[in-house]
């Protein structure tokens, strides 16, 4: 009788390995749906006492997109770590539950603001490009009108009388100088017609540089000057200062979260620290990390996330490798909301 082999069940994944959201859906929107809205009263307490200028200054130090890109995985990393801790370990991470939803909400607001800011900047750039096309067209038309008129005058009046025309036409090295030259040419034709209505006026009409030419010259001058006077307003619905302020609001919450995890890790070296990527350099010498400076080559240091070091060296206090508790914290730079 044939025997059947029973398939062993796959070992259960540890809590640290269970993803909060799948790797393809770690987005601010997905996290916001899962975590729910931020607590408004908690948000007010979090930012109370931090001057707006300090937040703006903090925000100018980092690119908005780096924060937007880093926050989803940073939050997911923090949640995985928290889910892997025992109750006793969780008590060492002194961080209110409302802090992660607040970070997701602030980063989502930053994302919306940056989209609006960038869209307005793109619109303004497009408007400037279109205006440059119009200006070149007006200049080209103005120079063409001037040259046609000049040759018509020479045919009508002869070369000897063109010295004055040469003096009044001037150069066309700018819209304003071209406009002035066109107006001066129109005035010369008017004066010539009035000075000798019997002979010169008729000659001018014969060669197409009479009254209609005067009107065309003045209209072209007005168009050239008008196009050149148009100013493209920035038209930004979100100012750069507002964007910097929101950058600062996001950065201060990231810093509070890192401070809580790093403090817990100094007590229990098996507790990991959430990962940052593009924005890691900004927090490397803060919230109790090792305070390393960037290398002389300008490369910004990594934050050291959940993953252990591949070289077998002891991790920096800000790193997330498992092992013995890291050494005591050294000097760190001043930080906003240090009491939070």
Beta strands, then each sheet from edge to edge (+ up, - down):
end
